[in-house]
Amino acid sequence: MSRRAKSIPVLVLTIGLMACGGPGEPPAQQAAAPAPTAPVDAPVAPAATTANLAALAEGEHRAEGNAARNRYRNPVETLEFFGLQPNMRVVEIWPAGGWYTEVIAPFLNEDGQYIAAHWDPESEMEFVRTGVAKFRDKLDANPELYSNVSMTVLMPPDKWDLAPEGSADMVLTFRNIHNWMPRGYAGEMFAAMYKALKPGGILGVVEHRGNPEVEQDPKAASGYVNEDYAIQLAEAAGFVLEAKSEINANPADTKDYDTGVWTLPPTLRKKEEDRDRYLAIGESDRFTLKFRKPEASG
């Protein structure tokens, strides 16, 4: 096992039974949520890769409450499905507070590179500036794990600095498409990710899955995106769909809440109203898609 896995001890398996929607939320909130659907099409990863990712996913370096959400986000299985390898150059789009950064960046720290395509630190919006500053503080607080991290600025409509053209082995985006759609640049974002990837490079996508029987709202006001709509966006940019997985599925999610996907944990927008009901549902139903940029791409 690599130095990374040794330096971050794996916690006892009972942590998976703890429930916590995010930093600052009491541990008992999500105890009743159903287990995620088992993947049926994820590739078999080398044992060392699984062990390293598992150690990082449960590591003591993770921010308070983050590891307890592994039961909903399934980071080890998701990253293995995408084919993450320790020598890759990987771009994560809008990592926000760095939930996935805590797993991916240390995994790549020795032999690869993690690039955070984050928000604009010079934005006029205080929320955006503060978010970037907190992310930088996270990196600075643990240089042993994050020494090989770089940051770029991705803030449409003016700043599109993901990575040098054709330089990335993998681009990952977690629950971002619904943020791009109301702003009208979802297609441009997929085109930018395509441009950053090497020919043969991988795009991994996770998003709140909408009800296929309901026509897609082009603004995604509910936070849900129909799977076929996301596939169309990716294919329009030139990507080829390689595989789907149900790793992050949640059939208990009814997707019909008047306050959208944020009704569910960890946001719990309705506060105490029907709280137990939403905690029992757990986090949203999500599709997990693996695309590839064609080898012969120009």
VMD Tcl script that draws the C-alpha trace (Angstrom):
set ca {
  {0.00 0.00 0.00}
  {1.26 3.49 -0.79}
  {2.35 6.11 1.72}
  {-0.99 7.87 1.27}
  {-2.98 4.92 2.50}
  {-0.65 4.32 5.42}
  {-0.73 7.89 6.60}
  {-4.54 8.05 6.77}
  {-5.95 5.21 8.86}
  {-9.17 3.58 7.79}
  {-11.89 4.16 10.37}
  {-13.95 1.28 11.69}
  {-16.77 0.23 9.41}
  {-19.39 1.50 11.81}
  {-18.79 5.02 10.50}
  {-20.96 4.01 7.56}
  {-23.85 3.70 9.98}
  {-23.40 7.23 11.26}
  {-25.54 9.85 9.58}
  {-24.62 13.42 8.93}
  {-25.71 15.66 6.06}
  {-22.74 17.97 6.26}
  {-20.64 20.09 8.58}
  {-22.60 21.32 11.57}
  {-25.56 18.92 11.25}
  {-26.26 16.54 14.17}
  {-25.20 12.93 13.46}
  {-28.67 11.47 14.02}
  {-30.30 13.29 11.13}
  {-29.98 10.78 8.32}
  {-29.92 7.45 10.13}
  {-33.05 6.13 8.45}
  {-31.95 6.68 4.85}
  {-31.92 3.62 2.57}
  {-28.71 2.02 1.40}
  {-27.62 2.93 -2.14}
  {-28.33 0.60 -5.02}
  {-25.42 -1.72 -5.71}
  {-23.57 -1.08 -8.97}
  {-24.00 -3.63 -11.71}
  {-21.60 -2.31 -14.30}
  {-18.64 -0.83 -12.40}
  {-15.25 -2.16 -13.52}
  {-13.16 -4.21 -11.12}
  {-10.40 -1.99 -9.76}
  {-7.01 -3.23 -8.53}
  {-7.07 -4.06 -4.84}
  {-4.45 -1.42 -4.07}
  {-6.56 1.28 -5.75}
  {-9.62 0.28 -3.75}
  {-7.66 0.21 -0.50}
  {-6.11 3.63 -1.08}
  {-9.41 5.25 -2.03}
  {-11.18 3.63 0.90}
  {-8.53 4.86 3.32}
  {-8.84 8.38 1.97}
  {-12.64 8.34 1.93}
  {-12.72 7.43 5.63}
  {-9.59 9.37 6.61}
  {-9.19 11.59 9.64}
  {-8.16 14.45 7.37}
  {-11.74 14.83 6.11}
  {-13.80 17.81 7.23}
  {-16.38 17.22 9.95}
  {-19.34 15.22 8.67}
  {-17.93 14.56 5.20}
  {-17.01 10.91 5.66}
  {-20.47 10.17 7.08}
  {-21.94 11.16 3.71}
  {-20.00 8.44 1.89}
  {-23.08 6.21 2.22}
  {-24.95 8.56 -0.11}
  {-22.17 9.65 -2.46}
  {-20.25 6.36 -2.69}
  {-16.92 7.98 -3.59}
  {-14.84 4.81 -3.82}
  {-17.26 2.98 -6.11}
  {-17.93 6.11 -8.17}
  {-14.26 6.91 -8.78}
  {-13.49 3.28 -9.60}
  {-16.36 3.27 -12.09}
  {-14.87 6.32 -13.81}
  {-11.49 4.56 -13.95}
  {-9.45 6.90 -11.76}
  {-5.76 5.99 -11.69}
  {-3.04 7.50 -9.45}
  {-0.93 8.82 -12.35}
  {-3.71 10.83 -14.02}
  {-4.14 14.56 -14.44}
  {-7.69 15.14 -13.23}
  {-9.80 18.30 -13.35}
  {-12.73 18.66 -10.98}
  {-15.27 21.27 -12.01}
  {-16.44 23.58 -9.22}
  {-15.28 21.55 -6.21}
  {-16.99 24.06 -3.86}
  {-15.90 23.17 -0.32}
  {-13.82 20.22 -1.48}
  {-15.88 17.16 -0.52}
  {-14.43 15.11 -3.37}
  {-11.11 16.98 -3.26}
  {-10.38 15.28 0.06}
  {-10.41 11.91 -1.71}
  {-9.14 12.61 -5.22}
  {-6.29 15.05 -4.59}
  {-4.39 12.92 -2.04}
  {-4.88 9.85 -4.25}
  {-3.13 11.71 -7.09}
  {-0.61 13.56 -4.97}
  {2.45 11.38 -5.59}
  {2.13 10.40 -9.24}
  {-0.61 12.52 -10.78}
  {-2.13 15.97 -10.50}
  {-5.44 17.35 -9.27}
  {-6.70 20.57 -10.81}
  {-9.53 22.43 -9.11}
  {-11.43 24.46 -11.71}
  {-12.96 26.72 -9.12}
  {-14.87 29.99 -8.94}
  {-13.43 33.46 -9.41}
  {-11.59 34.75 -6.31}
  {-12.13 38.28 -7.63}
  {-15.87 37.91 -8.13}
  {-18.20 40.72 -7.11}
  {-20.20 38.14 -5.13}
  {-18.99 37.74 -1.57}
  {-20.27 34.16 -1.40}
  {-18.05 33.20 -4.33}
  {-14.95 34.94 -2.96}
  {-15.46 33.39 0.46}
  {-15.94 29.92 -1.04}
  {-12.66 30.09 -2.94}
  {-10.82 31.42 0.13}
  {-12.08 28.56 2.29}
  {-11.03 26.05 -0.33}
  {-7.52 27.52 -0.43}
  {-7.39 27.38 3.36}
  {-8.23 23.67 3.19}
  {-5.29 23.05 0.88}
  {-2.89 25.17 2.93}
  {-3.85 23.40 6.14}
  {-2.64 20.01 4.88}
  {0.27 20.48 2.43}
  {1.36 16.84 2.74}
  {-1.83 15.70 1.05}
  {-2.37 18.64 -1.31}
  {1.12 19.61 -2.46}
  {0.42 18.69 -6.09}
  {-2.88 20.58 -6.39}
  {-3.31 23.50 -8.75}
  {-6.25 25.86 -9.14}
  {-7.75 27.47 -12.21}
  {-10.61 29.92 -12.62}
  {-13.81 28.75 -14.27}
  {-16.45 31.46 -14.04}
  {-18.62 31.94 -17.14}
  {-19.38 33.93 -19.08}
  {-15.89 35.45 -19.10}
  {-13.43 33.03 -17.48}
  {-12.98 29.54 -18.90}
  {-9.57 28.48 -17.60}
  {-10.13 24.80 -16.85}
  {-6.79 23.41 -18.00}
  {-4.55 23.68 -21.07}
  {-6.21 22.29 -24.18}
  {-5.83 18.52 -24.52}
  {-3.98 18.14 -21.21}
  {-6.39 16.30 -18.90}
  {-6.83 12.56 -18.60}
  {-10.12 12.96 -16.76}
  {-12.65 15.69 -16.02}
  {-15.19 15.18 -13.23}
  {-18.35 17.11 -12.45}
  {-20.58 16.33 -9.48}
  {-24.09 17.82 -9.36}
  {-23.29 20.90 -11.44}
  {-25.39 20.67 -14.59}
  {-28.46 22.08 -12.84}
  {-26.37 25.13 -11.91}
  {-25.33 25.74 -15.51}
  {-28.75 25.37 -17.12}
  {-30.51 28.43 -15.66}
  {-27.53 30.54 -16.64}
  {-27.68 29.34 -20.22}
  {-24.17 27.96 -20.59}
  {-24.53 24.20 -20.05}
  {-23.58 23.51 -23.66}
  {-20.53 25.74 -23.42}
  {-19.41 24.00 -20.24}
  {-19.50 20.60 -21.90}
  {-17.58 22.04 -24.85}
  {-14.96 23.47 -22.49}
  {-14.55 20.12 -20.72}
  {-14.21 18.40 -24.08}
  {-11.50 20.85 -25.09}
  {-9.51 20.31 -21.88}
  {-9.40 16.53 -22.29}
  {-6.84 14.56 -24.22}
  {-8.19 12.39 -27.04}
  {-9.37 9.27 -25.28}
  {-9.87 11.18 -22.03}
  {-12.76 10.49 -19.67}
  {-15.62 12.71 -18.51}
  {-17.36 11.54 -15.33}
  {-20.77 13.02 -14.52}
  {-23.00 12.69 -11.46}
  {-26.24 14.68 -11.24}
  {-29.64 14.71 -9.52}
  {-31.78 12.52 -11.79}
  {-35.13 13.89 -12.90}
  {-38.32 11.98 -13.60}
  {-38.13 10.84 -17.25}
  {-41.92 11.15 -17.50}
  {-41.67 14.88 -16.79}
  {-40.47 17.15 -19.58}
  {-37.13 18.73 -18.81}
  {-37.33 22.28 -17.51}
  {-34.57 24.08 -19.46}
  {-33.80 26.12 -16.35}
  {-33.74 23.07 -14.04}
  {-35.51 25.07 -11.34}
  {-36.10 21.93 -9.26}
  {-32.43 20.97 -9.35}
  {-33.26 17.75 -11.21}
  {-31.90 16.94 -14.67}
  {-33.26 14.17 -16.87}
  {-30.62 11.61 -17.70}
  {-31.32 11.62 -21.42}
  {-31.06 15.43 -21.44}
  {-27.59 15.29 -19.87}
  {-26.51 12.66 -22.39}
  {-27.68 14.90 -25.24}
  {-25.64 17.81 -23.86}
  {-22.52 15.67 -23.69}
  {-22.98 14.10 -27.10}
  {-23.59 17.52 -28.67}
  {-20.13 18.51 -27.44}
  {-18.60 15.43 -29.10}
  {-18.49 12.94 -26.21}
  {-19.36 9.28 -26.59}
  {-21.31 7.60 -23.79}
  {-19.26 4.66 -22.57}
  {-21.13 3.39 -19.51}
  {-23.90 4.06 -16.99}
  {-24.05 3.02 -13.37}
  {-26.69 2.91 -10.64}
  {-24.06 3.39 -7.90}
  {-25.72 6.60 -6.75}
  {-29.36 5.67 -7.35}
  {-32.02 6.22 -4.68}
  {-35.44 4.84 -5.67}
  {-37.01 6.41 -2.56}
  {-36.58 9.90 -4.03}
  {-39.98 10.95 -5.42}
  {-38.61 14.12 -7.10}
  {-41.88 16.02 -6.69}
  {-41.11 18.43 -3.84}
  {-42.31 22.01 -4.08}
  {-38.90 23.25 -2.93}
  {-36.98 21.04 -5.32}
  {-34.10 18.69 -4.61}
  {-33.01 20.95 -1.76}
  {-35.95 19.60 0.22}
  {-33.84 16.51 0.87}
  {-30.70 16.21 2.99}
  {-28.27 17.77 3.39}
  {-30.03 21.10 2.70}
  {-33.44 20.27 4.26}
  {-34.90 23.51 2.97}
  {-38.20 23.01 4.81}
  {-36.39 22.90 8.15}
  {-38.61 21.05 10.63}
  {-41.59 20.51 8.29}
  {-41.81 16.78 7.46}
  {-38.19 16.51 8.50}
  {-38.33 12.82 9.42}
  {-39.88 11.98 6.07}
  {-37.08 13.63 4.12}
  {-34.37 12.20 6.33}
  {-35.83 8.74 5.71}
  {-35.58 9.31 1.95}
  {-31.96 10.42 2.20}
  {-30.02 12.30 -0.45}
  {-31.27 12.53 -4.03}
  {-31.46 9.89 -6.73}
  {-28.47 10.48 -9.03}
  {-27.34 9.21 -12.39}
  {-23.67 8.35 -12.91}
  {-22.38 8.52 -16.47}
  {-18.97 7.85 -18.02}
  {-18.17 9.51 -21.33}
  {-15.05 9.44 -23.46}
  {-13.55 11.92 -25.90}
  {-12.91 9.98 -29.12}
  {-9.29 9.06 -29.81}
  {-9.51 10.51 -33.31}
  {-10.90 13.84 -32.05}
  {-9.43 16.94 -33.60}
}
mol new
graphics top color blue
foreach p $ca { graphics top sphere $p radius 0.5 }
foreach p [lrange $ca 0 end-1] q [lrange $ca 1 end] { graphics top cylinder $p $q radius 0.2 }
display resetview
